[in-house]
Amino acid sequence: QALSEIEGMGGRGSNLQEMRVQLLAKRRVDMPSFCNTSGFQRSPYLSARGNFANIFQGSTEEGYKAYHADKYDEDKNPNGIINFGTSENKLCFDLMSKRLTQADMNVMDPSLLQYPDWKGHLFLREEVARFLTYYCKAPAPLKAENVIVLNGCGSLFSALATVLCDPGEAFLIATPFYGGITQSIFLYGNVKLVYVYLDSKITGTSTRPFQLTVEKLEKALQDARAEGVTVRALILLNPQNPLGDIYSLSELRDYLEFAKRHELHVIVDEIYMLSVFDESATFHSVLGMDRLPDPQRTHVMWGITKDFAVSGIRFGTLYTENQDVVNAVASLCYFHGVCGPVQHKVAQLLRDRGESVAPYWINQVYLRANHARLKAAHTCVTDELKTLGVPFLNRNAGFFVWIDFRKYLKTGTFEEELLLWKRFLDNKVFLSCGKAFECSEPGWFRIIFADKTHRLQLGMQRIRKVLEEREQEILAEEKEQPCQSDQDGKADSTDEVIFVSRHQDPTCASSSSLGDLIGLLQQQMRSSDWLQKNTAEQFA
């Protein structure tokens, strides 16, 4: 719809900034919030669609480019940018490089150098099925015929958008969410996202910040239908990026039943399923459920990129019982295939069982070390946040911490959030701001902690410097304008607790650690002006 509007305005001959203004004035199309049109002139060498793709970027892409132009290196570029923005695991290169260069990996059969079945070599799909059966705790063996292999989960999202939706139709997704999904489904398939806006308030049926409920799903779906938008599917991220939430079995069942009632497909992205690094948290895969409410509309994605710390190896897999979806996606695998030698390496990696029934190297060596390293890195970052009195969601899955920097925004706007993000970048640390995840509340940021200790410590020092400077600026401004010290829209941490230790049942709340309590008290003291307002002189 967006592209047809652009074509109707003259496509190749008009200024895109003018087009965007006209489109938004008509209120018929919501351009993605991170389309960068400022100062942009259309290219005469590109189609309208090509010009649109050219402006389809935002703070994440801008920060990524800046990082690659000025990468931190302990020896060669110690003043370079530290990357806390890209979700990669940089803790296990030693383990993975050793495993991927062992003798069994270096095979070059003729079949690996020829065109494969576009769904993936059968030997790999069989191994994926066995692997997912084991780690997803499937009640019955999963079948290779239901497995498709593509070069990453971004390609899977793109393919599924193309085969499940017509142009202009939509997927339903809760915010905040990994923003790359927007690009994956829109640039090729022209499929939109309908947002289920979540917030940090704990009210009504929400027992934790940014909690997804069926009530919120129903409202977003009905609002979209009232606006004439056709929604075809629900996307679930489990574990959730950027929140780190892990959905319980009852929550998953509720979401799937909701989708069944409305005849929606469900795309479940479980890319971080083996990156749950604390024993107190339990991951439940959709493939482990005894009964799926609507098996023909349930599609599960996973890949090795995150769980095996190899983001440079593009490999993603889809599991679905719907053979129409299998065949339709398979027709697009020609564009998104995985080369034969990599398919062999992945199969060898997944089948590493040793002498045990369970995968030996994976369980006994890799996962054990990876989880310990993730937990230590997470503690390194969150301890510093507690010292600073900065609220955050303390979860046990993924590579990220969702952080509340709202008290460092004077007016609480997304423009101010972007300025803070740029300030971090100017101080040589790259984070992701909440707007990149379509967060409804300005001031939330995501930090990636799956990195070496010396980089984490230096990056947190740079963050601390920015925050302390910003805090002093706000105090100085409030002294000049004392009547404006109480800001509208800025969260009062004494009214709602955003600092969350773990995803606990209410009965387990008493097990929060003393350190967490101290961190909460520090944060409340630093963010409250009670002491300034209630002096000894006033009491006298």
C-alpha positions in Angstrom: 0.0 0.0 0.0 2.8 2.4 0.9 4.6 1.6 -2.4 1.4 2.1 -4.5 0.8 5.4 -2.8 4.4 6.5 -3.7 3.8 5.3 -7.3 0.6 7.3 -7.5 2.5 10.4 -6.4 4.9 10.2 -9.3 7.3 7.5 -7.9 10.5 8.3 -9.6 10.0 12.0 -10.0 9.1 13.3 -6.6 10.9 14.1 -3.4 10.4 11.4 -0.8 10.2 13.8 2.1 7.2 15.4 0.4 5.7 12.0 -0.2 6.1 11.0 3.4 4.3 14.1 4.6 1.4 13.5 2.2 1.1 9.9 3.2 1.0 10.6 6.9 -1.5 13.4 6.3 -3.8 10.9 4.7 -3.3 8.7 7.8 -3.7 5.6 5.5 -0.2 4.3 5.9 2.1 4.2 8.9 5.7 4.5 7.7 8.1 2.5 9.9 9.3 4.8 12.6 12.9 4.3 11.7 12.6 5.4 8.0 15.2 8.1 7.8 13.9 10.7 5.3 15.7 13.8 6.7 17.7 15.4 3.9 17.1 12.5 1.6 16.8 13.0 -2.2 15.4 10.1 -4.3 17.7 8.3 -6.6 16.9 8.4 -10.3 18.5 5.0 -10.6 16.0 3.2 -8.2 12.4 2.3 -8.4 9.9 3.7 -5.8 10.4 0.5 -4.0 14.2 0.8 -4.2 14.1 4.4 -2.9 11.9 3.2 0.0 14.4 0.5 0.9 17.1 3.1 0.8 15.6 5.1 3.6 14.5 2.1 5.6 16.9 2.5 8.5 17.1 4.0 11.9 19.3 4.4 15.0 20.3 0.8 15.1 21.6 0.9 11.6 23.3 4.3 12.1 25.0 3.0 15.3 26.1 -0.2 13.5 27.7 1.8 10.7 29.5 4.1 13.2 30.7 1.1 15.1 32.2 -0.6 12.1 34.0 2.6 11.1 35.5 2.9 14.6 35.6 -0.5 16.3 37.1 -0.7 19.7 40.3 -2.8 19.9 42.3 -3.2 23.1 45.6 -2.7 21.3 44.9 -1.0 18.0 42.0 1.3 18.8 41.4 1.6 22.6 39.3 4.7 22.1 37.0 3.1 19.6 33.3 2.3 20.0 32.3 -0.5 22.2 29.3 -2.4 20.8 26.5 -3.0 23.4 23.9 -2.8 20.6 24.3 -5.9 18.4 22.9 -9.1 19.9 25.8 -11.4 19.6 27.5 -13.8 22.0 31.2 -13.0 22.1 32.0 -15.3 25.0 32.5 -18.7 23.3 34.8 -18.2 20.4 37.4 -20.5 22.0 34.9 -23.4 22.3 33.3 -22.9 18.9 36.5 -22.4 16.9 38.0 -25.5 18.3 34.8 -27.6 17.6 34.3 -26.3 14.1 37.9 -27.1 13.0 38.0 -30.7 14.2 38.5 -33.5 11.6 34.8 -34.6 11.4 33.9 -31.0 10.2 36.3 -30.9 7.3 34.4 -33.1 4.8 33.9 -32.3 1.1 31.7 -34.9 -0.5 30.6 -34.2 -4.1 27.0 -33.9 -3.0 28.0 -30.9 -0.8 29.2 -29.1 -3.9 26.0 -29.7 -5.9 22.5 -28.2 -5.8 20.7 -29.7 -2.8 17.0 -30.2 -2.0 16.0 -26.6 -1.6 14.5 -27.4 1.8 18.0 -28.5 2.9 19.9 -31.8 2.7 17.9 -34.7 4.1 20.8 -35.6 6.5 20.6 -32.1 8.0 16.9 -32.0 8.3 16.9 -35.4 10.1 19.5 -34.1 12.5 17.5 -30.9 13.2 14.4 -33.0 13.9 16.3 -35.2 16.4 17.9 -32.1 18.0 14.6 -30.2 18.4 12.9 -33.4 19.7 15.5 -33.6 22.5 15.9 -30.0 23.5 12.3 -28.9 23.0 11.2 -32.0 25.0 8.7 -33.0 22.3 6.2 -35.6 23.4 6.8 -37.6 20.2 9.7 -37.6 17.7 9.6 -34.7 15.3 9.7 -35.4 11.6 12.3 -34.3 9.0 9.6 -33.8 6.4 8.4 -30.8 8.6 11.8 -29.2 8.7 13.0 -26.4 6.3 16.5 -24.9 6.4 17.3 -21.3 5.3 20.2 -18.9 5.8 18.9 -17.3 9.0 15.7 -16.5 10.8 15.4 -13.1 9.0 15.0 -15.0 5.8 12.4 -17.2 7.5 10.4 -14.2 8.6 10.6 -12.8 5.1 9.5 -16.1 3.5 6.6 -16.7 5.9 5.4 -13.1 5.4 5.3 -13.7 1.7 3.4 -17.0 1.8 1.0 -16.2 4.6 0.0 -12.6 3.7 -0.9 -10.6 0.6 0.7 -7.2 0.3 -0.7 -4.7 2.8 -1.9 -7.4 5.3 -0.4 -7.7 8.7 1.2 -9.7 11.5 0.3 -9.0 15.2 3.3 -8.5 17.5 3.8 -7.2 21.1 6.1 -4.2 21.7 8.9 -3.8 22.5 10.3 -6.4 20.0 13.4 -7.0 17.9 13.1 -4.3 15.3 14.8 -6.4 12.5 11.5 -8.2 12.1 9.9 -5.1 10.5 12.6 -5.0 7.9 12.4 -8.8 7.2 8.6 -8.8 6.5 8.2 -5.4 4.9 11.0 -5.0 2.3 10.1 -8.1 0.3 6.6 -9.0 1.2 5.1 -5.5 1.9 3.6 -6.9 5.1 2.9 -4.6 8.0 3.0 -5.1 11.8 0.1 -4.3 14.1 1.5 -3.5 17.5 0.2 -4.8 20.8 1.6 -1.9 23.0 2.9 -3.1 26.4 4.0 -0.8 29.2 5.9 -1.0 32.4 2.9 -0.4 34.7 1.8 -3.2 36.9 -2.0 -2.9 36.9 -5.0 -5.1 36.6 -4.1 -8.4 34.9 -0.4 -7.3 34.5 1.7 -8.8 37.3 5.1 -7.8 35.8 6.3 -4.9 33.6 5.6 -5.3 29.8 3.4 -8.3 30.3 1.6 -9.7 27.3 -2.0 -10.8 28.0 -4.8 -12.1 25.9 -6.9 -9.0 26.7 -4.2 -6.8 25.1 -4.0 -9.1 22.1 -7.8 -8.9 21.7 -7.9 -5.2 21.8 -5.1 -4.7 19.3 -6.7 -7.2 16.9 -10.1 -5.6 17.1 -8.6 -2.1 16.7 -6.8 -3.2 13.6 -9.9 -4.8 12.1 -11.9 -1.7 12.8 -9.3 0.2 10.7 -9.7 -2.3 7.8 -6.4 -4.1 8.4 -6.3 -7.8 7.7 -4.2 -9.6 10.3 -3.0 -13.1 9.3 -0.7 -14.2 12.1 0.6 -13.6 15.6 4.4 -13.4 16.2 5.7 -14.6 19.6 9.4 -14.2 20.7 10.3 -16.8 23.4 12.6 -16.0 25.1 11.6 -12.4 24.4 14.0 -9.9 22.8 14.6 -7.3 24.3 12.8 -8.0 27.6 14.3 -11.4 28.3 10.9 -12.8 29.5 10.2 -16.5 29.2 6.6 -17.4 28.7 5.0 -20.0 31.0 3.2 -23.0 29.6 -0.1 -21.5 30.6 0.7 -18.2 28.9 1.7 -20.0 25.7 -1.5 -22.0 25.7 -3.6 -18.9 26.2 -1.8 -17.1 23.3 -2.3 -20.2 21.0 -5.9 -20.5 21.9 -6.5 -16.8 21.2 -4.9 -17.3 17.7 -7.1 -20.4 17.1 -10.3 -18.5 17.9 -9.4 -15.9 15.3 -7.9 -18.3 12.8 -4.5 -16.7 13.0 -1.2 -18.4 12.3 1.3 -18.3 15.1 5.0 -17.8 14.3 7.1 -18.7 17.4 10.7 -17.5 17.3 12.7 -19.6 19.8 16.1 -18.4 18.7 17.4 -18.0 22.3 15.9 -21.2 23.7 19.3 -22.6 24.8 20.5 -19.2 26.2 18.6 -19.5 29.5 21.6 -19.2 31.8 20.1 -19.6 35.3 18.7 -22.8 36.7 15.9 -20.9 38.4 14.3 -20.2 35.0 12.7 -22.9 32.9 12.1 -22.5 29.1 9.1 -24.2 27.6 9.1 -24.7 23.8 5.8 -24.8 21.9 7.1 -28.0 20.4 7.1 -29.5 23.9 3.4 -29.0 24.5 1.3 -32.2 24.7 -1.3 -30.7 22.3 -1.2 -27.8 20.0 -4.5 -26.0 19.7 -4.1 -25.5 16.0 -1.1 -27.5 14.6 -1.7 -26.5 11.0 -1.2 -22.8 11.9 1.7 -23.1 14.4 5.2 -22.6 13.0 8.4 -22.7 15.1 11.7 -21.1 14.2 15.2 -21.7 15.7 18.8 -21.2 14.6 22.4 -21.7 15.8 23.3 -18.0 15.5 22.5 -17.1 19.1 22.7 -20.3 21.1 25.9 -21.4 19.5 27.5 -18.0 19.4 28.1 -18.0 15.6 26.2 -15.1 14.2 28.5 -15.1 11.1 27.1 -18.5 10.1 23.7 -17.9 8.6 21.5 -20.8 9.5 17.8 -20.9 10.6 15.3 -23.7 10.6 11.5 -23.8 10.5 9.3 -26.6 11.9 5.7 -26.8 10.8 3.3 -29.6 10.3 1.5 -27.7 7.5 2.8 -29.2 4.2 1.3 -26.3 2.2 3.4 -23.9 4.2 6.5 -26.2 3.8 6.1 -26.4 0.0 5.4 -22.6 -0.4 8.4 -21.7 1.8 10.6 -24.3 0.0 9.9 -22.5 -3.3 11.7 -19.5 -1.8 14.6 -21.4 -0.4 16.3 -21.0 -3.8 17.0 -17.4 -2.8 17.9 -18.2 0.8 19.8 -21.5 0.7 22.6 -22.6 3.0 25.7 -23.9 1.2 26.5 -27.6 1.3 29.7 -27.5 3.4 28.0 -25.4 6.1 25.0 -27.8 6.1 27.5 -30.6 6.9 29.2 -28.6 9.7 25.8 -27.8 11.3 24.7 -31.4 11.1 27.9 -32.5 12.8 27.5 -29.9 15.5 23.9 -30.9 16.3 24.6 -34.6 16.4 27.6 -34.4 18.8 26.4 -37.2 21.1 29.6 -38.9 22.1 28.9 -42.0 24.1 25.7 -40.7 25.7 22.2 -40.8 24.4 22.1 -37.0 24.9 24.4 -34.7 22.9 27.7 -35.0 24.9 29.8 -32.1 23.8 26.8 -29.8 23.7 25.6 -30.6 27.2 28.7 -31.4 29.1 31.1 -28.9 27.5 29.5 -26.1 25.5 26.2 -25.3 27.3 27.7 -25.7 30.7 30.5 -23.2 29.9 28.3 -20.8 27.9 25.7 -20.5 30.7 28.3 -19.9 33.3 29.9 -17.2 31.2 26.5 -15.5 30.3 25.6 -15.5 34.0 28.9 -13.9 35.1 28.7 -11.3 32.3 25.1 -10.5 33.2 26.1 -10.0 36.9 28.9 -7.7 35.8 26.5 -5.3 34.1 23.6 -5.5 36.5 25.8 -4.9 39.6 27.0 -1.7 38.0 23.4 -0.7 37.2 22.5 -1.3 40.9 25.4 0.8 42.0 24.1 3.6 39.7 20.6 3.2 41.0 19.3 2.5 37.5 16.1 0.3 37.3 16.1 -2.6 34.9 14.4 -5.9 34.2 16.5 -8.7 35.7 15.9 -11.7 33.6 17.8 -14.9 33.0 17.6 -15.5 29.2 19.2 -14.0 26.1 22.1 -11.6 25.9 20.4 -8.4 26.9 19.2 -6.2 29.8 16.2 -3.9 29.4 17.1 -0.7 31.2 15.0 2.2 32.4 16.9 5.5 31.8 13.7 7.6 32.0 14.9 9.7 34.9 17.7 11.0 32.6 15.0 12.5 30.3 13.9 16.0 31.3 10.7 16.0 29.3 10.2 12.3 28.6 10.0 12.4 24.8 11.4 10.1 22.1 13.4 13.1 20.7 15.1 13.3 24.1 15.7 9.5 24.1 17.4 9.8 20.7 19.6 12.6 22.0 20.7 10.5 24.9 21.4 7.6 22.5 23.6 9.9 20.4 25.3 11.1 23.5 26.3 7.5 24.4 27.5 7.0 20.9 29.6 10.2 21.0 31.1 8.8 24.2 32.1 5.6 22.2 29.5 3.2 23.5 26.7 1.9 21.1 23.4 0.9 22.8 19.9 0.3 21.4 17.2 2.8 22.3 13.6 1.8 23.0 12.2 3.4 19.8 14.2 0.9 17.8 12.0 -1.8 19.4 8.8 0.3 19.1 8.6 0.7 22.9 5.6 2.9 23.9 7.5 4.6 26.7 10.5 6.9 25.9 13.7 6.2 28.0 14.1 2.5 27.8 17.4 1.1 26.4 18.8 -2.4 25.7 22.3 -3.4 26.6 24.0 -6.5 25.3 26.1 -8.1 28.0 27.5 -11.2 26.2 31.0 -9.9 25.9 34.4 -10.1 27.6 34.8 -8.6 31.1 37.3 -5.8 30.1 34.9 -4.5 27.4 31.9 -4.7 29.7 33.8 -2.7 32.4 35.0 -0.1 30.0 31.6 0.3 28.3 29.9 0.7 31.7 32.4 3.3 32.7 31.5 5.3 29.6 27.8 4.9 30.3 28.3 6.0 33.9 30.1 9.1 32.7 27.2 10.1 30.4 24.6 9.4 33.1 26.4 11.4 35.8 26.8 14.3 33.5 23.2 14.2 32.5 22.1 14.0 36.1 24.1 17.1 37.0 22.5 18.9 34.0 19.0 18.1 35.1 19.7 19.2 38.7 21.1 22.5 37.4 18.1 23.0 35.2 15.7 22.3 38.1 17.5 24.8 40.3 16.9 27.4 37.7 13.3 26.4 37.2 12.2 24.9 40.6 8.5 25.1 39.7 9.0 22.5 37.0 10.7 19.8 39.1 7.7 17.6 39.0 7.5 16.4 35.4 4.4 15.1 33.7 4.8 11.6 32.2 7.9 10.8 34.1 7.6 7.6 36.1 7.8 7.9 39.9 9.7 4.9 41.2 7.9 5.2 44.5 4.6 4.5 42.8 5.7 1.5 40.7 8.6 -0.9 41.0 10.3 -1.4 37.7 13.4 -3.0 39.3 12.5 -6.7 39.0 14.7 -9.4 40.3 13.4 -12.5 38.6 10.3 -13.6 36.8 8.8 -15.1 40.0 5.5 -16.4 41.1 4.0 -14.2 43.9 4.7 -17.0 46.4 8.4 -16.7 45.6 8.7 -13.0 46.0 10.2 -13.3 49.4 13.3 -14.9 47.9 14.6 -11.7 46.3 18.2 -11.2 47.3 19.4 -8.5 49.7 21.5 -7.0 46.9 18.4 -6.5 44.8 16.6 -4.8 47.7 19.5 -2.5 48.2 19.6 -1.7 44.5 15.9 -0.8 44.6 16.3 1.5 47.6 19.3 3.2 46.0 17.4 3.8 42.9 14.4 5.2 44.8 16.6 7.5 46.8 18.4 8.8 43.7 15.3 9.4 41.7 13.2 11.0 44.5 13.1 14.7 45.4 11.5 14.1 48.7 14.6 15.1 50.7 14.9 18.3 48.8 11.3 19.2 49.4 11.2 18.1 53.1 14.0 19.9 54.8 14.6 20.2 58.6 13.7 23.9 58.3 10.3 23.1 56.8 9.5 20.6 59.5 10.5 23.2 62.2 
